[in-house]
Amino acid sequence: MTAQSDKNSTKKSMPITGDSEDLSLARAIDNAKTAAAEAGIDTRSLHAHLGRRIGDDPASSMSLDNAADAQDARTSFAFELDNLPSAAAIGDIEAKINEIDGINIRIVYSTAMAWVSAPRSIEAHEISAMLEEFGMSAVLTEASLQRRIAWTDVEDGRHIRAQRRQHRRTRARNVSARLRKQIEDDAKAIQEAKRSGYLDKTPERGKREKKERSHSGSTVLFTARALLTARRFWVSLVFSIPVLLISYYPDLQFDYWQWVLIALSIPVVFYGAWPFHRATIAGAARKKPALDSASSAAVLLAWIWSVCLVVFTSAGVPSYRMNPQWISIDAARFDEGTLFFDVACGMTLLLLGGRLLSHTTRVRYADVLAKYRPDPSALVTVATKNRKTGQSEKQQRAIQSLNVGDDIIIEPGEIIPVDGAVIGGHSEVDARPFGIKSFSVKVKSTVYAGSVNKKNRLKIRVRNTGYRTWIAAVHRWIDQASRQQDAADERATYSASILVPISLFLAACTFTFWSMGTGNINHAFAAALAVLGVVAPVALAVSASVATRQGLETAARRGILIAQVDNLRQLDQVDAVIFNRVGTLAENDMIVETVTADRGENPELVLRVAGAMALESNHPLSRALVRASREARDQSTDESIPHRLEASHHEFDDDGNFHAMVEIPITDSEGDTQLRSVEAYLWRPRNLSQLSGRLAAAALSGGIPIVVGWKGKDRGVITLQDHAKSDATEAVDTLEAMGIETMMMSRDTYPVARRYGDSVGVSHVLAGVQPRDKPQAVRSIRIHGVNAAVVGDPSIKECFRVANVGMLLGALENVDNPSEVDHMHSDIVFLEDRVAPIPWLFRFARRINKIVHQNFVFAWGYNVLGLIAACAGLIHPMIATALMLASSILIELHSRLSRKTA
């Protein structure tokens, strides 16, 4: 019934022309879809899932859900038949069985096979009983039996997954309108994305650095931060106060007061505002814009204009008095001329104060991190053992003289100067530079340079020193990200600097308009000054830079290193996260669950051979095999197996299988047992067809299967179990609630991988993927128009290249050499081996992008409205300067909200 309805709906949606070939093609497609539906295959695209999950089309969602439920409730069988009746009776038998509701049978007489599709509640023995009523005997094929064994719990989990998806869809309807529109646009424009080079990734970090180093130089000139000193501000303040008081209070004006203001304003205009003049002059000489050119021009023009009025007009007579306007320009008060010494000094003072406040409140994380970096020349206590006396001695040695293997003593309150292992004592360690809260350490615990010993004395054995330490690696990463941020700031500043020539042009037009329209050049000049004072290119320049820089540093304080600001924007566009099972969702500790030997084989020997081959590896799987092998050896009573099995000539093949030569006791034809070196191998099955019999059942019924064999024959299957991380399920649920699809990539067979995926709640499973094929698996996901982020350990670093965003998880534990972090091709590095920070980072990236968007809207809105008001003569030059400064401060304060964690 369901298949027929799907078929009808498909026909309605497909345009069929009168051409016979098109009609045949349409019918073939309909038949293929119908057959796929009957077999339980969902032919919907991933974007259909995404659209349904966020509730884009409730009607289609309901119909597809009903169809999916109907498909999920069916299963199929294959039977080998015996005692078949005549071929003419086969049609009648099929018709009678097909009359049973939900059962569809097809009998192939030539091969004596029966193919049955039935509700999942029907058992195989019930189908066999039906066929026996017609005189036939039916035996379930081995493939069907294996499928039943493998898929029993997977099928049971489908309804749970369906309920989970429905719950997530309900929660995901609250996702932002921006993400909803993005999913719709992606679903409609997949082909266009492919044609535009969708798979082109941003240049690798090394290439980006090379490109930036080869840049011809800055395209915009900044006001030198070194010149914006507190001394310059205080000098300007001392001289500006009397200028402002005398200018705004007529009662304080005296004979020759205007000449006194000329003298008082000279230090302010030429010393206090020199940083802005310097940038303007340098920009003019190099034909490059400077952000503060408009302010510099306003200060100089206001002072020069005022001096000219004092020298060449009646404004210079001793009895001249000025009654200023505070808020707006009053044309009547400009008839006799107005002095703008207050504007020149006030604008300089506000600019200096605003810039100093901004610079002093910006605390870069690199500066904070530098406080924890050990001084190479500092002395540390080294414990050595006297070879003659055998007694322990202590000596002071510079940190730069320490060697790997030295034992150092760290007192409470001291900063640990090296990466190492605790070999004596126990204490609390504060690893704040790595975003890790205080934790307890004891013997064999790992500690990192830059951490602070809080309680008791520790004895540490040195592993890494100097630039090889983790704090040095983090500092390099932060410094590199800061340089990339500087380049992004430069581009933003260049875009904002377009307001400078615009403001100069508008000021000239305003002066011309007002002077010709009113005949009052004093009024016109005041309006032109207001135009130069109100424009705020700095507000536009910092709209994105401050928020993103604060975002990068806030993430770094939580132990998340982001390579560049573009990654924050890319995170906001990600709609699928692909987890590599090993190293991300699973704990690094495995245990052997079962050992199943083939008929005639010794299960203990199977385990011992696997342990001997895995002895040299540090992989969690290898460690579990070695541990179980040693336990079996210590408890063994079988004297035919040597106490130690030697393995040599270890190598991996292209399929990821492990080969070695192992000395194994072999019994010859005469019954004598002797050790012989044979080629043994370990491999992991990827699909149901690679094994048969009891080994197939063992590989599909438990945890991670490892097949052990030698002399070209599979001898047994070892299944291992690893538990999901404590925060994995919650992290996956949070991502799904945010409207982000979750996937898990594993080299195990689908039933094994699906069981594990259900345990943590991921929506999709990519099973049977060999390590060398994982980058291609990621590419295949992206080809379907999905913005994918890949999360994994160093074993899948090649996947980071092809993903939109590559995330390296647990760098402190999974990367042996901190210097290798720079070569992992990852865009984001999580220092801790936890999954919970991943959804936090996505929420945080959305928050940052929202703040940046709001800043841009405010900055452009302010500049447009401010320029209109200034050109209309509604703003006094001093008020214009205050508004300009206030806009920059408001944007910076709003950007500081990014420090608050999402």
N, C-alpha and C positions, 0 to 999 in steps of 0.2 A: 504493500500500500504506500509506504513511504517512498520507495524507489520510484513508483509510478508518478507520485506527485512531484518528486524532484525532476523527473523526466519531463513532465508537462511544463513545469516552471522554466526549465532550461529551454524548451522549445519556444516559449513565449518571448524569452529574452534574446533569442538569436535571430538576426535578420536572415531570412531565407528567400533567395531570388528564384526566378523561374528557371535558371540554368540547372541542368540535370547534374552537373558535377558539383555545384554548390550544394544542391539538395542531398546528394550522396554523402558529401563531406559533413554536412550538418547532422545527418542521421548517424554517421559513424561516431561523431563526437558525442551525440546523445547516448548512443549505446555504450560507449566507453565510460561515460559518467555514471550511467545506470549500473554497469557492472562494478565500478569502483564503489558505488554506494552500497551495493549488496555485499561486497567483500569487507565493508567496514572502513573504507578509506575515505578520509575527509579531503575533498578537492578544493576546499576554500583556501584563499591566499592568506598570508600572514597579515596583510593590511586589512583584510576583512575582519580578522580577529581583533586587530587594534581598534577598528571603527566600532565593532560591536561592544568591545570592552568599555569604551568610554560613553556608550549610549548614543552614538550618532544617529542610528536608524532603529528606533524601537521595534517597528513592524518587522523589518528584515531580521532583526536580532531574535525576535520571538520565533519566527518561522525556522531560522537556521538552528536555533537551540533545540526546537522540537525535532528537527531532522537529525541533529547530532545525537540527541538522546535515543532516537529510534535506532540509529546506526550503532551506537555504543552498546545497545542491549542485545546485539546479535553476535553469533560466532559461527565458525565453519568446521566441517569434519571431512576427512577423506578415508574411505573404507576400501579394503581389498575384499572382493567378493568371490565366493565359490558356490558351485551348484546353481549356476544361473539357468533360468528357463530359456525358452527360445527367444530369438531377437524380436519376434513379432509381439511378444508379451511385455516387453520392456516399457513400451509407451503406456500401457494400461496400469502397470505398477507405479510408474511415475505419477500419473494422473491421480490415482487413489491416495498416494502419500501426500501429494501436494494439496489435496483437499483439507488436510489438517492445518489449522490456522498457524501461520508463522513459519511453516516448514517448506523449504524449496529444495528438491532433490533432482539431480541429473545423473543417470546411469550410463556409463560408456561401455557398451557391450564388448568392443574389440579388446579393451585393456582390462575388463572385469573390475572396473573402479566405480565407486559411487561418490559423488560430491554433494555435500549437504550443507545448506545454510539454514540455521535455526535460531530461535531465541536462546539467550545464554543460560536460561534456567534449564534447558534440556540437556541431559547427560548423554554420553556416548552409548552407554548400554541400552538406553531407551531407543535410540535409532537402530541399534543392532537387533533389538527385539522386533521392531516393525519389519525389518527386512527378513527376519527368520520366519515371520508369518507367511511370507510368499515362497518359502522353501529354500531361501539362500542363507548362507553363513557369511557374516561380516566381521572383519577384524580391522580395528583402527590402525592406520599406518603409523610407522615410527615417527615420521615428521609431525603428524597431528598430535601424537602423544607428547612429543617434546614441546610442541607449542602449547598444549594444555598445561603441562607442568610449569612452563616459563611464564605463561600469561595469566595464571589463575589469580594471583594477588594483584597483578597489573590491571586486570579487568575490574577487580573489586575496587581498585582505587580510582577508576574513572568517574564514578558517581561522586566520590569525595572531591575529586578535582573539579567536577562540574559545579558543585556547590561552592567550592572555594572561588572559582572564576566568577560566579554570580555575585558572591559577596564582594569581590574586588571590583566588579563592574559598578556596583552600587556606590562603593567608596570613591571610585575613580571618576564618577560624574562631577565631582567637585574640583577636578583639575582645572588649571588656568585656561582661559579662552585662547590664549596664545598657543598652548600645546595642542588644544583641540583643532585649531585651524591648521597648525603645522601638520598634524596627522592627515587631515583631509587633503591638504595640498600635496603631501607626499604620495598619497594613494592615487591622485589624479595625474601626477607628473613624473612617473617612473621613467618612461621612455625619454622624456626631455632631460632628465637627470643623467641618464646613461650617455646621451649624445654630448652633453656638456662636460664629460670627463668626471663622472661622479666618483670613480674610484681613486682619483688623484688625491693623494694625501698631502698635507702641508709639508714643506721641506723638512728634512730631518734636522735635528738640533745642530749637528755639526755643519751642515750646509747653510743653515740660517746664520750661524755665527760667522761663517766665512763671508756670506753675503753682507752681513752688517759690518764686518771689518773692512771689506772692500768698498764700503760706502764712501763717497767722495767727501763727506763731511756734513755738518749740520746744515739744514735748510732754513733754520730760523735761529735768531740770536736771543739768548736768555739774559735776564739781568743777573749779573754775577752774585751768587749767594754769599761769597766771601766778603763782598763790599757792604752787604746789608748787616751792619754791626749795631750793637746796642749803643756804642759811643756816638755813632752818627745820628741815631734817633734822639739821644739825650741832648746833644748839641742843638739839633733842630728844634727840639721842644723848648729849650731855654730861650732861643731867639724868636720862636714863633708865638709864644704866649703874649709878650707885649705887643706884637704886631696885630694879633687878633683882638686883643682888648681895646687898643686904640682905634682899630678900624670899626668895631661894632658898637662902641660907646662914645658918642659925640662929646660927652662931658669930659672925657679923658684927653680929647684933642686940644693941642696947644699950638702956638705959633711955631712954624717950621716942623710940625709933627710929621708931615709927609716926607721931608728930607731924612728925618730920623728913621722912618720905616724903610727907606731905601738902604740905609746902612745896616739895619737889623736883618733885612731879608736876604742880603747878599750871602752870608754863610749858609742859610737854609737852601737857597736856590742853586748855589754852585757847589756846595759841599754836601749838604744833606741829600739833594736830588742827583748827585753825580752818578750813582749806579745806573739810573734810568737814562741820563744823558749819554753815558758811555755806551750802553747797548744801542741807543738810537744812532749815534755817530758811527759805530762799527757796522751797524746794519746798512746805513746809507753808503758807506765806503765799499761794502761788499755786495750791494744791491740785494740785500736780504732783509726780510721784515723782522721787527722786534716787537714783542707783545706790549711793551710799555712805551712805545713811540708816541701814542696819542697823549698819554699822561705827561711825558716829557715835553712834548710840544705845548701842551696847555700851561705847564709851569713857566716855561721860558716866555711864551707869548704874553701871559698875564703880567709877568714882571717887566718885560720890555715895554709893553703898552703903558703900564703905570709910570715907568720912568720917563717915557716920552711925554706923557701928560704933565708930569711935574716940571719937566725941563722946558717944554715949549708952549704950554697953555697956562691959563689963569689958575689951574690947579696947583701951581707951584708958589702962589703968593702966600705970605705968612698967615694971612687971616682966613685962608680957605678952610672950610669945614665940610665934612661928608656925613650924610645921614644914610646908612646902608639899609638894604632890604634883605631880610633873613631867608625867607622862604622862596619867593618867586621874583621875577624881574618886573619892576615898576618902571614903565617908560618915562614917566614924568620926572623921576629922580636921576635920569641919565642925561638930561638936557645939558647940564653944565659939566659933564664929565665925571667919571667914577674911577677910582683907583682899585686895582685888583691885587694889591700886596697880600691881602688876606687869603685870596684864592691860591696864589703861588705858594705861600707858606703852609696853609691848611692842607692843600692837596699833597704836598711833599710829606707832611707829618702823618697824614692818614695812610699814605702808601707805605711809608717806612714801618709804621706800627702794624699795619695789616700783614705785611710780608714777614716781619719778625715774629709775630704771633703764630703765623702759619708754620714757619720753619721750626720754631722752638717746640711746638706741640706735636710735630711729626717725629715720632720715635721709630726709626727703622729697626726691623727685627735683626738685621745684620749687626747693628750696633749692640743690641741686647745679647746676641749670640757671642759677640767678641768678648763679653765679660766672662764667659765660661770657658773660653779657649785657654788652655794652659800656656803660661809663658815659657818658651823653650829654655830660657836662662835660669828659671827658678830651680831651687834645690829640692830634692826629694830623698827620703830615707830608703836606702837599698839594703836588704838583708842578704848577706853572703855567708857561705860556709867555709871556714878555714880548713884547707885540705890537710894540714899537718896536725892540728889539734882536734879537728872535727867539730869545733864549737861555732855557733852562729855569731856573726859580727855585723855591725851596722855602720854604714858610712853615708855621707851626704854626696849626692851626685846630681849634676844638672839634668833636666828632663831630656834635653837634646842628646845626652850621652847614653841614655838608656838603650838596651838591646832586648830583642825578643828573647824571652826566657828568664829575664831578671825578675827577682822578687822584691816588690816595694811595699812599704808600710804607709797607710793613709790614716791619719788621725781624724777624729770627729770634727766636722766643720770644714774639712779640706776638700778641694776639687780634685777628683780623680784625673790624673794627667794622661792616662793611656787606656786603650781597650785591653781587657784582660779577663782572667778567670780568678775567682776568689779561692784561695787555697788555705785561708785561715781566718777565723772569726765570723761573726754574723752582725748585720746592721740593717738600717733603713737607708735607702739611696734615693735621692731626688734627681730624676732624669728629666728635668724641665726643658732643657734644650731640644729634646726629642718628642715633646708633647706627651710624656709619660708621667703619670702621677707617682708619688713615692711608693716603693715596693721593697719587700724584704729580700735580702740576699744572704746566702750561706755558702758553704764550701761547694764548689763546682758551678756556682752561679756566674753568669756573664755580666760584666759591668762595662760601661763605656766612658770614654774621655769626656769631660765636661759635666759629668754627674757629680753631685755633692754627697759626701758621706755624712749622714746626719747624727748617728748615735755612737757606735762602738768602733774600735780600731779594726782595720781590715788589712789582711795581707793578700796582695794581688800579684799574680804572675803575668808578665807583659806578653801580649799577643801582637798588638799593633801600636806603632808610635808615629808621631808627627802627622804628615799629610795622609798617612794610611788609616788614621783613626776615623771613626764615624762622625765626630763633630767637625772634622776638617772636610769630609765629604758633604755634610749638610751645609757648611759654610760656602763651599764651592757652588753647590746647587743654588743657594739663595743669592749669591753674588751673580751667578749667571742669569737667573730669573730677573734680578734687578736690572742687569744690563739690557735684557730684552724688553723689560718694562720701560726703561729709559728711551729705547728706540720707538716704542709705541707712543710714549708721551711726546716725543719729538714730532711724530706724524700728526698727533692730535693738536699740538701747538701750531704746527704749520697750517692746519685747516682753520684754526681759530684766528690766526694772524690776518686772515682776509678781512677781518673787521677793521683793522688799522687803516688801510688805504680808503676803505669805505667811509670811516668816520672823518678822515681828513677831507675827503671830497664833500661829505655832507656839511662839515663845518664851513668850508669855503662857500658852498651854495647858500647855507643859512645866513652867513655874513652878508653876502650879496643881496639876498632877498630882503632881509630886514633893513639894510642900509638904503636900498632903493625904494622900499615900500614906506618906510617911516622917516627917512632922512636923518635918523639918529644912529650914527656909527657906534656910539657907546653902547646903545641897546643891542645893536647887531653883534658887536664884539662879545658882549656878555652871553648872548645866545649861542655863538660859535664856541665859546669856552665851555658852556654847558654840554654841547654835543661831544667835545673832546673828553670831558670829565665823566660823562655818564656811560660811555661805551665800555664794555667789560669783556675784552677778549680772554682775559685770564680766567674768568668764570666759565667760559666755554671750554677753555683748554683743560681745566681741572675737573670737568664734569665726569669724565670717565677715569682719568688717571688716578685720582686720589682714592676713589672707591675700589678700583681694581687692585691698586697697590696694597691698600688696607686688607682687601680680601686675600691676596696671596700671602701676606704676612700672618693674618689670622689663621689661615689653614696651616701655615708652617708651625705656628705655636701649638697646634693640635697634632703635630707629627705627620702632616700631609704636605708633601713638596710638589708644587705645581710648576711646570717648566715655563709657561708663558701665559699671558692674559688671554690669548685666543682660546686656550683650553677651557676657561670659564664659560665663554660663549658657546663652545662646542658642547659642553655638558648640558646646557639648557636646551640643546637640540636633539640630544640622545633619546631614542625611544625604545632601545633594547640594550640590556646588559648581558654579556655572555661570560659566564663563570667557567673557568677550568676547575673541574671537580677537585683534583689533587692540588693542594697548596692554597685553596681558597675556602671552599665550603667544608672540607674535611680536615679533621685534626691530623697532625703529622705522626701520630702514634697508631700503629696497626697491630692487630693480633691475628694469629692463625685460627680460623674457625673450624674447618674440617680438612681431613686428608683422605682422599678416595683413590685407591689404587685399582688399576684394571685387573681383570681376572688373571690370576697366576703371578701377580706382582706383589712385592713387599711394601706396604705403606710406609714403614719406618725408613726403608731405603729411599723411597721417593722423597720424603721430607729431608733426609740427610744430604742427598745429592743437591736439592734446591738450596739448602743452607750453605753447602760448600761453595756453590757457584756465586752466591750473593754475599760472601764474606767480605769482599773488597769494596762493596758499595755502601754509601751512606743514605740511600733512599729509604724512606719509612717502610716500604714494602720489603726491601732487603733486610732491614734491621729486624722486622718481625719474623722472617724466615730463619735468620740466623739464631734468634732467641729461641724459637720453637725447636729448631734442630738440636741445639745444645740441651734443651730440657729433655728431648726424646733420647739423646745419647746418654745423659746421666741416669735416666730411668730404664734404659734398655737392658734386656736379658738375652738378646740375640747376639751370640758370639760370632756369627758369620759376617757381621758388619764391623769393619775396623773402627777403632776409637776415633780416628781422624781420617777424613777423606780429603785428598789433595786435589786442588783444581788449579789449572794454569791455562794460558793462552786465551784470556777472556776477550771477547769482542761482541759488538752489536752489528746486526745486519741492517739492511735498508728498511725492513719492516718493523724495526724496534725489538726484534727477538734477541735474546742473550745466549751466546754460545761459549762453551769452554771445554777443555779436556779434563775429565775427572777420572780418578782411579776408583773403579767399582769392582766388587767381587763378582766374578763371572764363573758359572758352573759349566764345564765342558761336557761333551757327550759321554765321557767316561765317569762323570759324577764328581770330578775333582774341582775344587773352587780355588781360584787364584785371582789376584788383583790385576786388572788390565786397564790401561788408559783408553777411554772411549770418548767420543764426542757427545756431549750432553747439551741440552738446550732448555730454555724457559721461554714460554710465549703466552700471550693473552688472546683468547678467541674474540673475534669481532662480530660474528654473526652465528646463527643457529646451525649453519651447514658445515661448520668446520670440525664438529665433533659428532660422535654417534654413541649410542648405547649408554652404559652407566656413566661414562665420563661426561657425556652431554648432559645427562640429568644432574650430575653433581655440579657442573659448571653453571647451570641455570637456576639452581635451587637455593643457592646461598649468596655469599658476598662476592668479592672480587675474585675471579678465577685465574689461577696460574697453572698452566699445563706444563708438566715435567716429562721430559723424554730423553732417551739416549739410543744410539744406534738406529736412528731413523724411525723409532716407534714411540708413540705417546704411552707413558707408563702410569700416569696418575694426574689427578687434579687437586690442587690445594686452594681452598677458598679463604680469603682474609676479610676481616671486618675492620672498618674505621668509622668512628663516630663523627657526626656532624658537629661543627663548632657551636658553642652554646648560643651565640648571637646570630647564627646563619638564618634560622627560620624567621626571626623577627625582622632582620634586614631585608629578606626577600619579600615578605609581606608589605613592608613599608615602601619598597620600590614599586610593587604592583599597585599599591594604593595611590602612588604619585602618577600613575599612568604610564609607567615604564615596564615594558615586557622583560621577563627574565628567562634566560636560557642556561643550560648546563652542558658543557662539552666533556665527553668522556670516551675513552677507547674501549670500554666494556660493551658487551652486547646490550641491545635495547632493553630487554626485561630487567637486567641487573641495573642498568643506568636509570631506567624509569622508576624502579623501586626506590633508589636513592634520591632521585629528584622529587618523588612524592614525599619523602621524609622531611625535606626542607621546603617544599612548596613551590618549586620552580615550574613555570608554565610549559616550557618546551625543553626537550632533551635531544642533543646531537650525539648519537651513540655510534660506537664502532669507528671512531676517528683516530687514526694513527697519529703519532706526534708530528711526522713530516707533513701530514695532510691537514693539520689544524689551521694553518694560514689560509689554505684554500677554502676550508669550511667557513671561515670568517668572511672571505671574499664572496662566497655564495650568498651569505645573508645580506651583505651590502648591495649585491646586484639587484635584490628585490626591493631596493629603495629604503632600506632601514639604516638609520644612523646608529651604529653599534659601538658600544664601549666594551673592551675586553679586560677582564680582571684575572690575574694569574700570578704565578711565581716565575722565576727566571727560566724555567723549562719551556715556556711558550713565548719567549721574547720576540720571536719572529712574527707572532700574531699581533704584537703591538705596532708593527710597521704598517699593517694593512687595515687596522681599525681606525675609526674616527678618533677615539681616545683610548690610549693604552694605559692600564693601571697596574703597577707592580705592587703586590701585597706582601707585607711582612718582610721588608728589606733587612731589618736588623737580624732576623733569624735565618732568612733564606739566601742571603748574599754573603759569601765568605770574605771577599775582599771589597771593602767599601769603595775602592776606586772603580770597581766594575759598574757601579750604579750609573755612571755617566754613559755607559755603552749598552744599556739595556733597551734603548729605543722607546722607553716608556715616557708618556707625557706627564703622568702623575705617579708619585711614589708614596705609599703608605708605609711608614716605618714600623708600625705595630702590625702583628699578624691577627687582626680582628676584622670582621665583616661589617660591624655596626657603623664605622665611619663612612661607608660608601653612600648610603642614603642621606646621611647628614651632608655630605659634600654636594650631592645633587640639589638638596634644598638650599644650601648656601649659595651655589652658583645661580640659582633662580633669583635669590634675594639680591645678589650683586647686580645682576643684569637689570632687575627692576629698578634698583637705585640709580644705575647709570642712565636708564631711559628717562626717569623722572628728572634727573639733573639736566639732561639735554633739553627737555621740554621747558624747564624753568629758565635755563640760560638763554635759549633763543627767544623765549617769550619776553624776558626782561630786556634784552638788547633791542628788540624791535619796538616794544612799547616805550622804553626809555629814550631811544633816538627820536621817536615821533614826538614825545613830550618836549624834548630839548629843542628840536627844530621849531616847535610851535611857541617857544619862548615861555614855557610854563615852569621851568625848573631853574633855580639859581645855580651858578657854577659850583658853589660849595656843597649844596644839597646833592647835585649831580655826582660829585666825587664821593660823598658819603653813601649814596645809593650804590655806586659801582663797587665800593669796598664791601658794603653789606651783602651784595649779591654773591661775591666770591666767598665770603665767610659763611653764608647760609649754605651754599653748595658744599663747602668743605665740611661743615658740621653735619649735613645730611649724609655725606659720604662716610663719615665716621660711624654711622649706624652699621656699616658692614662689619665693624669689630664685634658686634653682638652676634653670638652664634645663633644659627637658625634652629 
